[in-house]
Amino acid sequence: MRTSPNETVDSVRQDGTEPGASAKEGPVRRCILSGERAGPDQLVRLALSPDGMIAPDIRAKAPGRGAWIGISRTDLEAAMAKGRLKGALARAFKGAKAAVPDDLGAQIEAALVRATLDRLGLEARGGSLLAGSDRIAEAARRGRVHALYHAADAGADGNAKLDQAWRVGSDAEGSSLKGLVLPVDRASLSMALGRENVVHIALTDAKAAARVDLFLGRLLHFTGAAGELPAAMKT
């Protein structure tokens, strides 16, 4: 994320776009706590509900003024405990009464997980997602896999076999390339994809992998696990 020390939170328009953002760069948002700025797909929008409660607006669709954060859940909860979030929100919402739920961090994480699973579901319906160890292994050895994921409760042996197949097909034997262990178990993954017993999945389209990477990157950044994203899956 880019930092601009000369711009203030108050310089942000009501829709969250900074005046200095160019058409080439696209819209830019500013984290109300860290001061860093980035595109909206890298931050989390907080919206003010009609009853004055702050709620995560992961898809940035809620009407009215919004506030953006780009920090981890640990840092967010520390800011809440110290009263920093309340002050930042008061400035962002121009003094409007804004109540912060005690479980805001948990709400954001749950919403980010749901958005990521929804994205995977869309890729499955689009035909770019494979499930099943045998199908994935075959595609991986042929160099057709662009991203590999394992459920949180997948077995280590199964993960290792598919990771090795991916390295072989990617001409990366001896490297640390491996699939990402998702922060969801097989039951959640199966429900999201509408299939039974989904333990491993792979994406066979580079653009699909990039789309999922945006959602996963934001989720892993918030949970403090951003370093786990394999280099081949980073944008």
C-alpha positions in Angstrom: 0.0 0.0 0.0 1.1 3.5 -0.7 1.4 6.2 2.0 0.9 9.9 1.4 1.9 11.8 4.6 0.6 15.2 3.2 -3.0 14.1 2.8 -5.5 13.9 5.6 -8.5 11.8 6.3 -10.7 14.9 5.7 -9.4 15.2 2.2 -11.2 12.1 1.2 -14.5 12.5 -0.7 -17.8 11.0 0.7 -17.4 8.0 -1.6 -14.0 7.3 -0.2 -12.0 8.4 -3.3 -9.0 10.6 -2.7 -8.9 13.8 -4.8 -5.3 12.9 -6.0 -6.3 9.5 -7.5 -5.8 9.5 -11.2 -7.9 7.6 -13.8 -4.8 5.5 -14.6 -4.3 4.5 -11.0 -8.0 3.9 -10.4 -9.8 4.8 -7.1 -7.6 5.1 -4.0 -8.8 4.7 -0.4 -7.0 5.7 2.8 -6.9 3.5 6.0 -8.3 5.7 8.8 -5.9 4.0 11.3 -2.6 3.5 9.5 -2.8 6.4 7.0 -1.8 4.0 4.2 -3.7 4.1 1.0 -4.5 1.5 -1.6 -7.2 0.3 -4.0 -10.5 -0.7 -2.5 -9.9 -4.3 -3.3 -7.0 -4.3 -0.8 -8.9 -2.6 2.1 -12.1 -3.2 4.1 -14.9 -0.7 4.1 -16.8 0.0 7.3 -20.3 1.4 6.9 -22.6 3.2 9.2 -26.0 1.5 9.5 -29.2 3.6 9.9 -29.3 2.7 13.6 -25.8 4.1 14.1 -23.9 0.8 14.3 -20.6 0.2 12.4 -20.7 -2.9 10.3 -18.3 -4.4 7.7 -19.2 -3.7 4.1 -16.9 -6.1 2.3 -18.3 -5.6 -1.1 -18.4 -1.8 -0.7 -22.0 -1.6 -1.8 -23.7 0.1 1.2 -24.9 3.7 0.6 -23.6 6.7 2.3 -20.2 7.6 3.7 -17.8 4.8 4.4 -14.5 4.4 6.3 -11.7 2.2 5.2 -9.2 0.1 7.1 -6.2 -1.9 5.9 -4.7 -3.3 9.1 -4.8 -6.8 10.7 -7.4 -8.0 13.1 -4.9 -7.9 15.9 -4.1 -4.3 15.2 -7.7 -3.4 14.8 -8.7 -4.9 18.1 -5.7 -3.1 19.8 -7.0 0.2 18.3 -10.5 -0.6 19.6 -9.2 -1.3 23.1 -7.2 2.0 23.1 -10.1 4.1 21.7 -8.2 5.0 18.5 -10.8 3.4 16.2 -13.7 5.4 17.9 -11.8 8.6 17.3 -10.9 7.8 13.7 -14.5 6.9 12.9 -15.7 10.1 14.5 -13.5 12.0 12.0 -14.4 9.8 9.1 -18.1 10.2 9.7 -18.0 13.9 10.5 -19.0 13.5 14.1 -22.0 11.2 13.4 -22.8 8.8 16.3 -21.1 5.5 15.5 -21.3 2.5 17.8 -18.6 -0.1 17.4 -19.6 -3.7 18.1 -17.3 -5.6 20.4 -17.0 -8.4 17.9 -16.2 -6.2 14.9 -13.0 -8.1 14.2 -14.8 -11.4 14.1 -17.5 -9.9 11.9 -14.9 -8.7 9.4 -13.1 -12.0 9.3 -16.3 -14.0 8.8 -17.4 -11.6 6.0 -14.0 -11.9 4.3 -14.1 -15.7 4.5 -17.6 -15.7 3.0 -16.6 -13.4 0.2 -13.6 -15.7 -0.6 -15.8 -18.8 -0.7 -18.3 -17.0 -2.9 -15.5 -16.1 -5.3 -14.4 -19.8 -5.4 -18.0 -20.8 -6.0 -18.2 -18.4 -9.0 -15.0 -19.9 -10.4 -16.3 -23.4 -10.0 -19.5 -22.5 -11.9 -17.3 -20.8 -14.6 -15.4 -24.1 -15.2 -12.0 -23.1 -14.1 -11.9 -24.9 -10.7 -11.0 -28.6 -10.2 -11.8 -30.7 -7.2 -10.6 -34.2 -6.4 -7.0 -35.3 -5.8 -6.6 -37.5 -9.0 -7.9 -34.8 -11.3 -5.8 -32.1 -9.7 -2.7 -34.2 -9.7 -3.1 -35.0 -13.4 -3.7 -31.3 -14.3 -0.8 -30.2 -12.1 1.7 -32.5 -13.7 0.7 -31.2 -17.1 1.4 -27.6 -16.0 -2.3 -26.6 -16.1 -2.6 -25.6 -12.4 -2.2 -21.9 -11.6 -3.3 -22.1 -8.0 -3.6 -24.9 -5.5 -5.6 -24.9 -2.2 -6.1 -27.3 0.6 -8.9 -27.4 3.3 -7.7 -26.6 6.8 -8.4 -30.2 7.9 -6.8 -31.9 4.8 -4.2 -34.5 5.6 -0.5 -33.6 5.4 0.3 -36.6 3.1 -2.4 -35.6 0.6 -1.2 -32.0 0.6 2.4 -33.1 0.0 1.5 -35.3 -2.9 -0.4 -32.6 -4.7 2.2 -29.9 -3.9 4.9 -32.1 -5.4 2.8 -32.7 -8.6 2.4 -28.9 -8.9 6.1 -28.3 -8.5 6.8 -31.0 -11.2 4.3 -29.4 -13.6 5.6 -25.9 -12.8 9.2 -26.9 -13.4 9.9 -25.9 -9.8 11.1 -29.1 -8.3 13.3 -28.4 -5.2 11.5 -25.1 -4.6 9.2 -24.2 -1.7 6.2 -23.9 -4.0 3.1 -25.5 -2.4 -0.6 -25.1 -2.2 -2.2 -22.7 0.3 -4.0 -24.2 3.3 -7.3 -22.3 3.4 -8.7 -21.0 6.8 -11.8 -23.1 6.2 -12.4 -26.8 6.7 -13.7 -29.3 4.1 -17.3 -29.0 5.3 -17.3 -25.2 4.6 -15.5 -25.7 1.3 -17.9 -28.4 0.2 -21.0 -26.3 1.1 -19.6 -23.2 -0.8 -18.9 -25.3 -4.0 -22.1 -27.4 -3.8 -20.1 -30.6 -3.9 -19.4 -33.4 -1.4 -16.2 -33.9 0.5 -14.1 -31.2 -1.2 -10.6 -31.4 0.4 -8.4 -30.0 -2.3 -9.1 -27.5 -5.2 -7.1 -26.1 -8.0 -7.6 -23.3 -10.5 -6.7 -23.9 -14.1 -7.0 -20.4 -15.4 -4.5 -17.6 -14.7 -7.2 -14.9 -14.6 -9.4 -16.9 -12.2 -6.4 -17.4 -9.9 -5.7 -13.7 -9.9 -9.3 -13.0 -9.0 -9.3 -15.4 -6.1 -5.9 -14.1 -5.1 -7.4 -10.6 -4.5 -9.9 -12.1 -2.0 -7.5 -14.4 -0.3 -4.8 -11.7 -0.1 -7.2 -9.4 1.8 -8.4 -12.2 4.1 -4.9 -13.4 4.9 -3.7 -9.8 5.5 -6.5 -9.3 8.0 -5.8 -12.5 9.8 -2.1 -11.8 9.9 -1.2 -14.7 7.6 -0.3 -12.8 4.4 3.1 -14.4 4.3 1.6 -17.8 3.7 0.5 -16.9 0.2 2.8 -18.8 -2.3 4.9 -16.5 -4.5 3.4 -18.0 -7.6 0.0 -16.9 -6.4 0.8 -13.3 -5.6 0.0 -10.4 -7.9 
